[in-house]
């Protein structure tokens, strides 16, 4: 039998720019019909935040947040905490970690690819989190088979996963030289939106708007975009640490008072863009 020719993935093997190493957050089995393989989830992306501690204005000492029990009038250590479900006002049912683990369905450690759908049918509004889906020892062969079959079919897999005491609907798709998984919001978690009525546009306005869009059209390159706010805060911290002078930024940009209507705004935008491209 002629071996199927591998299809090259549409994405590069590595797109990330973070220097942090992905870490394992879940292990289980990926199933596809009667085929199963051991796999694990690895963090694919996480928000980068600048953390500040709260200090006492008087002495600059760090404030500590304590867990206080008003009934016993004492501070409680984290080791003395239990999970409680409030079934009535002020009435709690204690649930232990052991009971939660034992009540997990068998599917808690199984990712079953129960359906395959075209990727373009998935609205991005449903996407919640993403993880690398990596094969474990003994699962490389079926993993490669499932990945290659999805590539050649141009379909992505739909599955369910139980993680962090929650069940998620998720999508599994080829990514680089492996697979990636996106957990999705349930349909009842996506809020509806009633947009206000929109005014009509003229053909001349649309023509100028299309021209402006075309002048800004480019291929997507995530490396061109930086977190300027985070960079500015880190520069502020570095300046203060070295005793330098903190120079305030220029005032925020205000609306152009010379623009009298929307058509003029479009025209001026086009002229400014043409001038910028001409200077470049």
Buried (B, 14 or more C-beta within 10 A) or exposed (E): EEEEEEEEBEEEEEEEEEEEEBEEEBEBBBBBEEBBBBBBBBBBEEEEEEEEEEEEEEEEEEEEEEEEEEEEEEEEEEEEEEEEEEEEEEEEEEEEEEEEEEEEEEBBBBBBBEEBEEEEEBEEEBBEBBBBBBBBEEBEEBBBEBBBBBBEEEBBBBBBBBBEEEBBBBBBBBBBEBBBBBBBBEEEEEEEEEEEEEEEEEEEBEEBBEBBEEBEEEEEEEEEEEEEEEEEEEEBEEEEEEEEEEEEEEEEEEEEEEBEEBEEBBBEBBEEBEEEEEEE
